[in-house]
């Protein structure tokens, strides 16, 4: 008796689930959604591009390109600082003379010394080349090889009793 009641309950719940699924599918299609190979699609409301894997409860969709364009308009990138032509850390130097003759003492302009000193010559820093992973591995291998060679030479000297003479 209880088995029949439980079985009937399961059948009724499956029917309700199927009805709600069909209702959701119908309302999804009414909102402009469609299915391709069982995957729910909807067109972007701004660009019209198809958007894949959309929820069946979605009313409208905005694609990634349209969203990024909208975000760029809302939060524009700040303009980059214009370089002055002065070297980094010029304001920490005891004395710095700009190309136009302006004299600075520890970053503070000295107008009474304008044009009295020659422009400060700046030495460009030599940039270090970044080693590739392959180069790092090769260097490590060569170091190990050199260490093994040195150890081998030590053992050879020890065996030939030349170590005692040193």
C-alpha positions as CSV (number, residue, x, y, z in Angstrom):
1,X,0.0,0.0,0.0
2,X,2.7,2.5,1.0
3,X,4.7,1.5,-2.1
4,X,1.8,2.4,-4.4
5,X,1.4,5.8,-2.7
6,X,5.2,6.6,-2.9
7,X,5.2,5.5,-6.6
8,X,2.2,7.7,-7.4
9,X,3.9,10.6,-5.6
10,X,7.1,10.2,-7.7
11,X,5.1,10.1,-10.9
12,X,3.2,13.2,-10.0
13,X,6.4,15.1,-9.1
14,X,8.0,14.0,-12.4
15,X,5.0,15.3,-14.3
16,X,5.1,18.6,-12.4
17,X,8.8,18.9,-13.1
18,X,8.2,18.2,-16.8
19,X,5.5,20.8,-16.9
20,X,7.6,23.5,-15.2
21,X,10.5,22.7,-17.6
22,X,8.3,23.0,-20.6
23,X,6.9,26.3,-19.2
24,X,10.4,27.7,-18.6
25,X,11.5,26.6,-22.1
26,X,8.4,28.3,-23.6
27,X,9.0,31.5,-21.7
28,X,12.7,31.4,-22.6
29,X,11.9,31.1,-26.3
30,X,9.3,33.9,-25.9
31,X,12.1,36.2,-24.6
32,X,14.2,35.6,-27.7
33,X,16.2,32.5,-26.7
34,X,16.8,29.5,-28.9
35,X,18.4,26.0,-28.7
36,X,21.2,24.6,-30.9
37,X,22.1,21.0,-30.2
38,X,20.5,21.2,-26.8
39,X,22.5,24.3,-25.8
40,X,20.6,27.4,-24.8
41,X,21.5,30.6,-26.8
42,X,20.3,34.1,-26.6
43,X,21.4,37.2,-28.7
44,X,23.1,40.1,-27.1
45,X,20.7,43.0,-26.7
46,X,23.4,45.5,-27.7
47,X,25.5,43.9,-30.4
48,X,23.2,41.0,-31.5
49,X,26.0,38.4,-31.1
50,X,24.8,35.0,-29.9
51,X,25.7,34.2,-26.3
52,X,26.1,30.5,-25.4
53,X,25.0,28.6,-22.2
54,X,22.3,31.0,-21.1
55,X,20.1,30.3,-18.1
56,X,16.5,29.4,-19.0
57,X,15.3,32.1,-16.6
58,X,17.2,34.9,-18.5
59,X,15.1,37.7,-19.9
60,X,17.9,39.4,-21.9
61,X,21.7,39.0,-22.2
62,X,24.7,41.4,-22.7
63,X,27.7,39.8,-24.5
64,X,31.2,40.1,-23.2
65,X,32.4,42.6,-25.9
66,X,29.4,44.9,-25.2
67,X,30.0,44.6,-21.4
68,X,33.7,45.5,-21.8
69,X,32.8,48.5,-24.0
70,X,30.2,49.7,-21.4
71,X,32.8,49.3,-18.6
72,X,35.4,51.3,-20.6
73,X,32.9,54.2,-21.0
74,X,32.0,54.1,-17.2
75,X,35.6,53.8,-16.0
76,X,38.0,55.3,-18.6
77,X,41.7,54.7,-18.2
78,X,43.6,57.5,-16.6
79,X,46.0,59.3,-18.9
80,X,49.6,58.2,-18.5
81,X,52.1,60.6,-17.0
82,X,54.2,62.5,-19.6
83,X,57.9,62.0,-19.1
84,X,59.9,65.2,-18.3
85,X,63.1,63.9,-19.7
86,X,64.8,64.0,-16.3
87,X,66.4,60.8,-14.9
88,X,64.8,58.9,-12.2
89,X,65.8,60.1,-8.7
90,X,66.8,63.6,-10.0
91,X,65.1,65.2,-7.1
92,X,67.3,63.3,-4.6
93,X,70.5,64.6,-6.3
94,X,72.4,67.3,-4.4
95,X,72.6,69.4,-7.6
96,X,70.8,68.8,-10.9
97,X,70.9,71.1,-13.9
98,X,68.1,70.5,-16.5
99,X,68.7,70.8,-20.2
100,X,67.2,74.3,-20.3
101,X,69.6,75.5,-17.5
102,X,67.2,75.3,-14.6
103,X,69.2,74.5,-11.4
104,X,67.7,72.2,-8.7
105,X,69.2,71.6,-5.3
106,X,67.8,68.4,-3.7
107,X,64.7,68.8,-5.9
108,X,64.0,72.4,-5.1
109,X,64.4,74.9,-7.9
110,X,67.1,77.6,-7.4
111,X,66.0,80.5,-9.7
112,X,69.0,82.7,-8.8
113,X,71.4,80.1,-10.3
114,X,69.5,79.8,-13.6
115,X,71.9,79.3,-16.6
116,X,75.1,79.5,-14.5
117,X,76.0,75.8,-14.6
118,X,76.3,73.3,-17.4
119,X,73.6,70.6,-17.8
120,X,74.1,67.5,-15.7
121,X,75.3,64.5,-17.8
122,X,73.3,61.4,-16.9
123,X,74.8,58.0,-17.3
124,X,72.3,55.5,-18.7
125,X,71.9,52.4,-16.6
126,X,72.9,49.2,-18.3
127,X,69.9,47.0,-18.4
128,X,70.3,43.4,-17.3
129,X,69.2,40.8,-19.8
130,X,66.6,38.5,-18.4
131,X,67.7,34.9,-18.8
132,X,65.3,32.3,-20.3
133,X,64.4,29.2,-18.4
134,X,66.5,27.2,-20.9
135,X,69.5,29.4,-20.1
136,X,69.0,29.0,-16.4
137,X,68.9,25.2,-16.7
138,X,72.1,25.2,-18.9
139,X,73.9,27.4,-16.4
140,X,72.8,25.1,-13.5
141,X,74.0,22.1,-15.4
142,X,77.4,23.7,-16.1
143,X,77.8,24.6,-12.4
144,X,77.0,21.0,-11.3
145,X,79.4,19.7,-14.0
146,X,82.2,22.0,-12.7
147,X,81.6,20.9,-9.1
148,X,81.7,17.2,-10.1
149,X,84.9,17.8,-12.0
150,X,86.5,19.5,-9.0
151,X,85.4,16.7,-6.7
152,X,86.7,14.1,-9.1
153,X,90.1,15.9,-9.3
154,X,90.2,16.0,-5.4
155,X,89.5,12.2,-5.2
156,X,92.1,11.5,-7.9
157,X,94.8,13.5,-6.0
158,X,93.8,11.8,-2.7
159,X,94.2,8.4,-4.3
160,X,97.6,9.3,-5.8
161,X,98.7,10.6,-2.3
162,X,99.5,14.1,-3.6
163,X,97.1,15.5,-1.1
164,X,99.5,15.0,1.8
165,X,102.3,16.9,0.1
166,X,100.2,20.1,-0.1
